[in-house]
Amino acid sequence: MKILIKNAQIVNEGRIIPSDILIENDLISKIESNISENADQIIDASGKYLLPGVIDDQVHFREPGLTHKGDIESESRAAIAGGTTSFIEQPNTVPNAVTQELLTDKYEIASQKSFANYGFMMGGTNDNLEEVLKTNPRNVPGIKLFLGSSTGNMLVDNPETLENIFSNTKMLIAVHCEDEATIRANTQKYLDEYGEDIPVKFHHLIRSEEACYKSSSKAIELAKKTGARLHVFHLSTAIETELFRNDIPLKDKKITAEVCVHHLTFTNEDYETKGGLIKWNPAVKTQKDKDGLWEALLDDRIDVIATDHAPHIWEEKQNVYTKCPSGAPLVQHSLVVMLENYKNGKISLERIVEKMAHNPAILFRIEKRGFIREGYKADLVLVDLNQNWTVEKENILYKCGWSPLEGTEFHSKVTHTFVNGNLVYENGKINEEKFGERLLFEVEE
């Protein structure tokens, strides 16, 4: 099967160049200014920009065990509609993916159901070191540790266990950093004052700057001591960004950071109108924090933009504070949110591609993805930067059926998505055949 994309503006590796691109089977076979080869399908991309598919390094697709909220099929469908062609999913499903057998089960489900390419993190607990160390770095992206409790009960708080994991694996360790003791003390203070119905506007003071900084600085200290590869998920405070460096290339960094779209978009002021819909762990914080995250993203202390896509059903999100779960769906809208920031002059297209495609591929050492290069997998996205549309119930593809961005008007649109050389999404229509593949990772000898 050959697909020829003509007249695209290709955004790749720091440049934008007008070019054609030929896809043969699952690979990019030719990138040249004027390709006249016969093809099964020709797509005229005049006026559009061609990007490598987004690689989202942190999602919760809820399968197995929580499939009333979302599942691999529904959420990966939403992903490809938003230009995300590969995802790395987290272990706090039910049961938690904390044995090799349970991890294998998730891969088996995805091989049948995923529209996008997939990788699943192995979960660490206080007592599964032996299982963690059996993980194969060739086909699993890394080890996930919750250093603060979040959705699912996977808190790792035994210092000896942590040191053992950090000392004994060469794999990337990804961490959720919030200090549990700080959060518990803060929660109690507000419970004493308000009971169960704490106003959600206090969420960022309960899961506070101090809770985040205390935990992430401790994790970084341990990584430096043991030489572990550490990736800190979803930074939410300006102060944490000071813990990361930007004076060496990403491929040489052993300690890296990610920011999520929502922490670049909302502030605590938005709790007033959005309420529990924007309750995340870690919390959306102040304008000063948002500004600090943007600054660190643009000066390369933060390496990756992701979503922490975490759907809950609408009814759950209407509960009182203590019963309202944290997390919201974002994977269908992450790219257009960032393109809106481009339109507003905050970030260039080249940087969006770097932070959402190139860098996740470099950081996780993903084989042959994340770049537009001959011989690489044809995971590609065409975007129209001059198409206005609004997020509405009718066009939301998440199983939970809602988005914190509902009512938002965007001025760019994903028009085509290719996964492994297959056109899987075109102008609102999804090809129901599933072409997602298991991500593979290069292993250092």
Disulfide bonds with the S-S distance in Angstrom:
none
